[in-house]
Protein backbone atom coordinates (compact mmCIF):
# COMPACT_ATOMS: atom_id res chain seq x y z
CA UNK A 1 0.00 0.00 0.00
CA UNK A 2 2.83 2.43 0.86
CA UNK A 3 4.52 1.69 -2.46
CA UNK A 4 1.27 2.32 -4.34
CA UNK A 5 0.78 5.69 -2.66
CA UNK A 6 4.37 6.71 -3.38
CA UNK A 7 4.13 5.61 -7.00
CA UNK A 8 0.95 7.65 -7.44
CA UNK A 9 2.91 10.84 -6.76
CA UNK A 10 4.86 10.43 -10.01
CA UNK A 11 2.39 12.62 -11.85
CA UNK A 12 2.31 16.25 -13.08
CA UNK A 13 -0.38 17.21 -10.56
CA UNK A 14 1.01 15.35 -7.54
CA UNK A 15 4.19 15.16 -5.53
CA UNK A 16 5.48 14.03 -2.16
CA UNK A 17 8.21 15.04 0.23
CA UNK A 18 10.50 12.97 2.44
CA UNK A 19 11.15 14.55 5.82
CA UNK A 20 13.95 13.01 7.84
CA UNK A 21 15.76 13.76 11.08
CA UNK A 22 18.52 12.40 13.32
CA UNK A 23 16.78 9.05 13.74
CA UNK A 24 17.69 8.25 10.14
CA UNK A 25 21.02 10.00 9.79
CA UNK A 26 22.50 8.56 12.99
CA UNK A 27 21.28 5.04 12.28
CA UNK A 28 23.81 2.28 11.59
CA UNK A 29 22.81 2.43 7.91
CA UNK A 30 22.04 6.16 7.96
CA UNK A 31 23.92 7.00 4.75
CA UNK A 32 22.08 4.22 2.90
CA UNK A 33 18.74 5.48 4.25
CA UNK A 34 19.29 8.98 2.91
CA UNK A 35 20.65 7.76 -0.42
CA UNK A 36 17.67 5.44 -0.90
CA UNK A 37 15.26 8.26 -0.09
CA UNK A 38 16.94 10.50 -2.67
CA UNK A 39 16.92 7.76 -5.32
CA UNK A 40 13.18 7.16 -4.82
CA UNK A 41 12.45 10.86 -5.28
CA UNK A 42 14.63 11.02 -8.40
CA UNK A 43 12.88 8.01 -9.92
CA UNK A 44 9.46 9.52 -9.17
CA UNK A 45 10.44 12.90 -10.60
CA UNK A 46 9.76 14.64 -7.30
CA UNK A 47 13.03 16.56 -7.05
CA UNK A 48 12.68 20.23 -7.88
CA UNK A 49 8.91 20.11 -7.50
CA UNK A 50 7.07 22.55 -5.25
CA UNK A 51 6.31 20.57 -2.11
CA UNK A 52 8.62 17.75 -3.16
CA UNK A 53 12.25 16.86 -2.58
CA UNK A 54 14.20 15.53 0.37
CA UNK A 55 14.09 17.79 3.41
CA UNK A 56 15.90 17.61 6.72
CA UNK A 57 14.26 18.34 10.05
CA UNK A 58 17.16 19.85 11.95
CA UNK A 59 18.05 18.64 15.44
CA UNK A 60 18.90 22.07 16.85
CA UNK A 61 17.82 25.64 16.22
CA UNK A 62 19.86 27.31 13.46
CA UNK A 63 21.92 24.25 12.53
CA UNK A 64 21.07 25.22 8.94
CA UNK A 65 22.68 28.59 9.64
CA UNK A 66 25.81 26.82 10.84
CA UNK A 67 25.85 24.78 7.62
CA UNK A 68 25.41 27.91 5.49
CA UNK A 69 28.47 29.47 7.17
CA UNK A 70 30.64 26.55 6.05
CA UNK A 71 32.02 25.47 9.42
CA UNK A 72 32.98 21.91 8.46
CA UNK A 73 36.69 21.11 8.48
CA UNK A 74 36.99 21.03 4.67
CA UNK A 75 34.53 23.83 3.90
CA UNK A 76 34.62 27.58 3.35
CA UNK A 77 31.70 30.04 3.60
CA UNK A 78 29.39 30.20 0.62
CA UNK A 79 29.43 26.42 0.05
CA UNK A 80 32.99 26.62 -1.23
CA UNK A 81 35.64 23.99 -0.56
CA UNK A 82 38.83 24.41 1.44
CA UNK A 83 41.82 23.53 -0.80
CA UNK A 84 43.60 20.23 -0.27
CA UNK A 85 47.38 19.92 -0.16
CA UNK A 86 47.22 18.33 -3.64
CA UNK A 87 45.88 21.59 -5.08
CA UNK A 88 49.20 23.38 -4.98
CA UNK A 89 48.08 26.47 -6.89
CA UNK A 90 44.94 28.48 -7.55
CA UNK A 91 44.47 27.12 -11.07
CA UNK A 92 44.40 23.47 -10.00
CA UNK A 93 42.00 24.34 -7.17
CA UNK A 94 39.56 26.17 -9.45
CA UNK A 95 39.70 23.45 -12.12
CA UNK A 96 38.88 20.80 -9.52
CA UNK A 97 35.87 22.69 -8.18
CA UNK A 98 34.34 24.42 -11.21
CA UNK A 99 31.90 22.15 -13.09
CA UNK A 100 31.77 22.26 -16.88
CA UNK A 101 28.50 22.29 -18.79
CA UNK A 102 27.81 19.00 -20.57
CA UNK A 103 24.98 20.27 -22.79
CA UNK A 104 24.58 23.37 -24.93
CA UNK A 105 22.67 26.08 -23.10
CA UNK A 106 22.76 24.14 -19.84
CA UNK A 107 22.21 26.13 -16.65
CA UNK A 108 25.51 25.94 -14.79
CA UNK A 109 25.29 28.12 -11.70
CA UNK A 110 28.55 26.82 -10.24
CA UNK A 111 30.47 27.84 -13.34
CA UNK A 112 30.74 31.07 -11.32
CA UNK A 113 32.86 29.28 -8.69
CA UNK A 114 36.00 31.36 -9.50
CA UNK A 115 34.03 34.59 -8.98
CA UNK A 116 32.61 33.33 -5.70
CA UNK A 117 36.08 32.36 -4.51
CA UNK A 118 37.65 35.72 -5.38
CA UNK A 119 34.80 37.51 -3.59
CA UNK A 120 35.45 35.43 -0.48
CA UNK A 121 39.18 36.13 -0.54
CA UNK A 122 38.53 39.87 -0.92
CA UNK A 123 36.29 39.60 2.13
CA UNK A 124 39.03 37.77 4.04
CA UNK A 125 42.00 39.90 3.00
CA UNK A 126 40.68 43.11 1.42
CA UNK A 127 43.25 45.03 -0.64
CA UNK A 128 45.96 42.50 0.29
CA UNK A 129 44.25 39.95 -1.99
CA UNK A 130 45.24 40.82 -5.56
CA UNK A 131 45.45 39.01 -8.88
CA UNK A 132 49.26 39.16 -8.65
CA UNK A 133 49.26 37.00 -5.48
CA UNK A 134 46.42 34.73 -6.65
CA UNK A 135 43.98 36.52 -4.36
CA UNK A 136 45.83 35.26 -1.29
CA UNK A 137 45.37 31.58 -2.16
CA UNK A 138 48.65 30.63 -0.48
CA UNK A 139 47.40 32.04 2.82
CA UNK A 140 44.64 29.45 3.09
CA UNK A 141 45.43 26.25 5.04
CA UNK A 142 45.53 23.11 2.88
CA UNK A 143 44.02 19.96 4.36
CA UNK A 144 45.67 16.54 4.08
CA UNK A 145 42.72 14.58 5.48
CA UNK A 146 39.24 15.29 6.81
CA UNK A 147 39.51 16.44 10.41
CA UNK A 148 35.93 15.77 11.44
CA UNK A 149 35.05 15.73 15.11
CA UNK A 150 35.46 11.95 15.49
CA UNK A 151 38.93 12.10 13.92
CA UNK A 152 39.83 15.05 16.14
CA UNK A 153 38.88 13.29 19.36
CA UNK A 154 40.80 10.19 18.30
CA UNK A 155 43.83 12.45 17.82
CA UNK A 156 43.30 13.81 21.34
CA UNK A 157 43.25 10.26 22.63
CA UNK A 158 46.58 9.63 20.89
CA UNK A 159 48.13 12.73 22.46
CA UNK A 160 48.38 14.61 19.15
CA UNK A 161 46.27 17.62 20.18
CA UNK A 162 47.41 20.29 22.63
CA UNK A 163 44.39 22.57 22.89
CA UNK A 164 40.73 22.66 21.94
CA UNK A 165 38.34 25.57 21.33
CA UNK A 166 34.80 24.35 22.00
CA UNK A 167 32.29 26.95 20.80
CA UNK A 168 28.56 26.29 21.21
CA UNK A 169 29.11 22.54 21.42
CA UNK A 170 28.75 19.98 24.19
CA UNK A 171 30.55 16.80 23.05
CA UNK A 172 30.41 15.09 26.47
CA UNK A 173 26.60 15.08 26.22
CA UNK A 174 26.37 14.70 22.43
CA UNK A 175 28.66 11.75 21.70
CA UNK A 176 27.65 8.13 22.30
CA UNK A 177 30.77 7.18 24.32
CA UNK A 178 30.89 9.77 27.08
CA UNK A 179 33.70 8.05 28.99
CA UNK A 180 35.99 8.14 25.95
CA UNK A 181 35.24 11.82 25.35
CA UNK A 182 36.12 12.64 28.96
CA UNK A 183 39.31 10.59 28.64
CA UNK A 184 40.25 12.47 25.44
CA UNK A 185 39.65 15.89 27.00
CA UNK A 186 41.77 14.85 29.98
CA UNK A 187 44.81 14.56 27.71
CA UNK A 188 44.73 18.20 26.56
CA UNK A 189 46.90 20.97 27.95
CA UNK A 190 44.06 23.47 27.72
CA UNK A 191 40.47 23.81 26.55
CA UNK A 192 38.51 27.01 25.85
CA UNK A 193 34.73 26.72 26.16
CA UNK A 194 32.56 29.45 24.61
CA UNK A 195 28.98 28.82 25.72
CA UNK A 196 26.17 30.69 27.50
CA UNK A 197 25.68 27.78 29.91
CA UNK A 198 27.77 25.62 32.18
CA UNK A 199 27.93 22.37 30.21
CA UNK A 200 29.05 18.82 30.93
CA UNK A 201 32.03 19.51 28.68
CA UNK A 202 33.16 22.59 30.62
CA UNK A 203 32.97 20.62 33.89
CA UNK A 204 34.25 17.27 32.63
CA UNK A 205 37.08 17.40 35.19
CA UNK A 206 34.71 17.57 38.16
CA UNK A 207 33.70 14.41 40.01
CA UNK A 208 29.94 13.94 40.19
CA UNK A 209 29.77 10.39 41.44
CA UNK A 210 28.18 7.88 39.09
CA UNK A 211 27.36 10.52 36.48
CA UNK A 212 31.02 11.55 36.10
CA UNK A 213 33.35 9.39 38.17
CA UNK A 214 36.73 11.01 37.52
CA UNK A 215 39.76 11.96 39.60
CA UNK A 216 40.20 15.75 39.24
CA UNK A 217 43.75 15.60 40.62
CA UNK A 218 44.86 13.40 37.72
CA UNK A 219 43.42 15.73 35.03
CA UNK A 220 45.90 18.41 33.99
CA UNK A 221 43.71 20.12 31.36
CA UNK A 222 43.30 23.82 32.10
CA UNK A 223 39.76 24.90 31.25
CA UNK A 224 38.92 28.51 30.34
CA UNK A 225 35.21 29.33 30.36
CA UNK A 226 34.22 32.32 28.24
CA UNK A 227 30.50 32.91 28.88
CA UNK A 228 28.69 33.94 25.70
CA UNK A 229 25.15 35.10 24.94
CA UNK A 230 22.05 33.16 23.95
CA UNK A 231 19.84 34.14 21.01
CA UNK A 232 17.62 36.45 23.09
CA UNK A 233 20.64 38.45 24.26
CA UNK A 234 21.95 39.44 20.83
CA UNK A 235 20.86 40.54 17.38
CA UNK A 236 21.16 37.87 14.73
CA UNK A 237 19.48 35.48 12.34
CA UNK A 238 18.06 31.97 12.36
CA UNK A 239 17.74 29.91 9.16
CA UNK A 240 15.67 26.78 8.65
CA UNK A 241 16.05 23.90 6.20
CA UNK A 242 13.98 25.75 3.61
CA UNK A 243 16.56 28.58 3.67
CA UNK A 244 14.07 30.93 5.32
CA UNK A 245 16.09 33.46 7.26
CA UNK A 246 14.50 35.28 10.18
CA UNK A 247 16.19 38.22 11.86
CA UNK A 248 15.75 38.78 15.57
CA UNK A 249 16.70 41.65 17.86
CA UNK A 250 18.18 41.53 21.33
CA UNK A 251 15.53 41.40 24.03
CA UNK A 252 17.76 41.59 27.09
CA UNK A 253 21.36 42.41 27.99
CA UNK A 254 23.47 39.40 28.90
CA UNK A 255 24.18 38.87 32.61
CA UNK A 256 27.52 39.20 34.36
CA UNK A 257 30.66 38.86 32.25
CA UNK A 258 28.91 37.25 29.26
CA UNK A 259 29.82 38.63 25.83
CA UNK A 260 28.54 37.70 22.40
CA UNK A 261 30.62 35.36 20.28
CA UNK A 262 31.72 38.11 17.91
CA UNK A 263 33.19 40.17 20.73
CA UNK A 264 34.95 37.12 22.19
CA UNK A 265 36.49 36.11 18.86
CA UNK A 266 37.46 39.71 18.10
CA UNK A 267 39.30 39.88 21.42
CA UNK A 268 41.23 36.69 20.63
CA UNK A 269 42.01 38.00 17.13
CA UNK A 270 43.40 41.33 18.37
CA UNK A 271 45.49 39.73 21.12
CA UNK A 272 46.96 37.23 18.65
CA UNK A 273 47.91 40.08 16.33
CA UNK A 274 49.64 41.90 19.18
CA UNK A 275 51.61 38.77 20.09
CA UNK A 276 52.64 38.15 16.46
CA UNK A 277 53.70 41.77 16.04
CA UNK A 278 55.85 41.54 19.16
CA UNK A 279 57.24 38.03 18.79
CA UNK A 280 56.72 36.86 15.20
CA UNK A 281 56.20 33.16 14.54
CA UNK A 282 54.85 30.68 12.01
CA UNK A 283 51.73 31.54 10.04
CA UNK A 284 52.08 35.25 10.69
CA UNK A 285 51.16 36.48 7.20
CA UNK A 286 47.61 35.06 6.94
CA UNK A 287 46.71 36.64 10.27
CA UNK A 288 48.38 40.01 9.76
CA UNK A 289 46.97 40.43 6.23
CA UNK A 290 43.42 39.67 7.34
CA UNK A 291 40.81 42.36 6.72
CA UNK A 292 38.86 43.51 9.78
CA UNK A 293 36.95 46.56 8.57
CA UNK A 294 34.18 46.74 11.13
CA UNK A 295 32.85 49.98 12.60
CA UNK A 296 33.60 48.60 16.06
CA UNK A 297 36.67 46.38 15.53
CA UNK A 298 36.53 44.96 19.06
CA UNK A 299 32.81 44.25 18.88
CA UNK A 300 31.64 43.54 15.30
CA UNK A 301 27.89 44.00 14.99
CA UNK A 302 25.65 41.20 13.74
CA UNK A 303 24.20 43.21 10.86
CA UNK A 304 27.69 43.99 9.54
CA UNK A 305 28.70 40.34 9.69
CA UNK A 306 25.45 39.32 7.96
CA UNK A 307 26.06 41.80 5.13
CA UNK A 308 29.61 40.54 4.73
CA UNK A 309 28.44 36.94 4.58
CA UNK A 310 25.83 37.87 1.97
CA UNK A 311 28.33 39.93 -0.04
CA UNK A 312 28.41 43.59 -1.01
CA UNK A 313 30.23 45.79 -3.50
CA UNK A 314 33.59 47.05 -2.25
CA UNK A 315 33.74 49.67 -5.00
CA UNK A 316 31.91 50.72 -8.15
CA UNK A 317 33.17 48.98 -11.28
Secondary structure in CASP SS format (residue, H / E / C, confidence):
PFRMAT SS
TARGET T0000
AUTHOR 0000-0000-0000
METHOD secondary structure of the structure
MODEL  1
X C 1.00
X H 1.00
X H 1.00
X H 1.00
X H 1.00
X H 1.00
X H 1.00
X C 1.00
X C 1.00
X C 1.00
X E 1.00
X C 1.00
X C 1.00
X E 1.00
X C 1.00
X C 1.00
X C 1.00
X E 1.00
X E 1.00
X E 1.00
X C 1.00
X H 1.00
X H 1.00
X H 1.00
X H 1.00
X C 1.00
X C 1.00
X C 1.00
X C 1.00
X H 1.00
X H 1.00
X H 1.00
X H 1.00
X H 1.00
X H 1.00
X H 1.00
X H 1.00
X H 1.00
X H 1.00
X H 1.00
X H 1.00
X H 1.00
X H 1.00
X H 1.00
X C 1.00
X C 1.00
X C 1.00
X C 1.00
X C 1.00
X C 1.00
X C 1.00
X C 1.00
X C 1.00
X E 1.00
X E 1.00
X E 1.00
X C 1.00
X C 1.00
X C 1.00
X C 1.00
X C 1.00
X C 1.00
X H 1.00
X H 1.00
X H 1.00
X H 1.00
X H 1.00
X H 1.00
X C 1.00
X C 1.00
X C 1.00
X C 1.00
X C 1.00
X C 1.00
X E 1.00
X E 1.00
X C 1.00
X C 1.00
X C 1.00
X E 1.00
X E 1.00
X C 1.00
X C 1.00
X E 1.00
X C 1.00
X C 1.00
X C 1.00
X C 1.00
X C 1.00
X H 1.00
X H 1.00
X H 1.00
X H 1.00
X H 1.00
X H 1.00
X H 1.00
X H 1.00
X C 1.00
X C 1.00
X C 1.00
X C 1.00
X C 1.00
X C 1.00
X C 1.00
X C 1.00
X C 1.00
X C 1.00
X C 1.00
X H 1.00
X H 1.00
X H 1.00
X H 1.00
X H 1.00
X H 1.00
X H 1.00
X H 1.00
X H 1.00
X H 1.00
X H 1.00
X H 1.00
X H 1.00
X H 1.00
X H 1.00
X H 1.00
X H 1.00
X H 1.00
X H 1.00
X H 1.00
X C 1.00
X C 1.00
X H 1.00
X H 1.00
X H 1.00
X H 1.00
X H 1.00
X H 1.00
X H 1.00
X H 1.00
X H 1.00
X C 1.00
X C 1.00
X C 1.00
X E 1.00
X C 1.00
X C 1.00
X C 1.00
X C 1.00
X C 1.00
X H 1.00
X H 1.00
X H 1.00
X H 1.00
X H 1.00
X H 1.00
X H 1.00
X H 1.00
X H 1.00
X C 1.00
X C 1.00
X C 1.00
X C 1.00
X C 1.00
X E 1.00
X E 1.00
X E 1.00
X E 1.00
X E 1.00
X C 1.00
X C 1.00
X C 1.00
X H 1.00
X H 1.00
X H 1.00
X H 1.00
X C 1.00
X C 1.00
X C 1.00
X H 1.00
X H 1.00
X H 1.00
X H 1.00
X H 1.00
X H 1.00
X H 1.00
X H 1.00
X C 1.00
X C 1.00
X C 1.00
X C 1.00
X E 1.00
X E 1.00
X E 1.00
X E 1.00
X E 1.00
X E 1.00
X C 1.00
X C 1.00
X C 1.00
X C 1.00
X C 1.00
X C 1.00
X C 1.00
X C 1.00
X C 1.00
X C 1.00
X C 1.00
X C 1.00
X C 1.00
X H 1.00
X H 1.00
X H 1.00
X C 1.00
X C 1.00
X C 1.00
X C 1.00
X H 1.00
X H 1.00
X H 1.00
X C 1.00
X C 1.00
X C 1.00
X E 1.00
X E 1.00
X E 1.00
X E 1.00
X E 1.00
X E 1.00
X C 1.00
X C 1.00
X C 1.00
X H 1.00
X H 1.00
X H 1.00
X C 1.00
X C 1.00
X E 1.00
X E 1.00
X E 1.00
X E 1.00
X C 1.00
X C 1.00
X C 1.00
X C 1.00
X C 1.00
X E 1.00
X E 1.00
X E 1.00
X E 1.00
X C 1.00
X C 1.00
X C 1.00
X C 1.00
X C 1.00
X C 1.00
X C 1.00
X C 1.00
X C 1.00
X C 1.00
X C 1.00
X C 1.00
X H 1.00
X H 1.00
X H 1.00
X H 1.00
X H 1.00
X H 1.00
X H 1.00
X H 1.00
X H 1.00
X H 1.00
X H 1.00
X H 1.00
X H 1.00
X H 1.00
X H 1.00
X H 1.00
X H 1.00
X H 1.00
X H 1.00
X C 1.00
X C 1.00
X C 1.00
X C 1.00
X H 1.00
X H 1.00
X H 1.00
X H 1.00
X H 1.00
X C 1.00
X C 1.00
X C 1.00
X C 1.00
X C 1.00
X C 1.00
X C 1.00
X C 1.00
X C 1.00
X C 1.00
X C 1.00
X C 1.00
X C 1.00
X H 1.00
X H 1.00
X H 1.00
X H 1.00
X H 1.00
X H 1.00
X H 1.00
X H 1.00
X H 1.00
X C 1.00
X C 1.00
X C 1.00
X C 1.00
X C 1.00
X C 1.00
X C 1.00
END
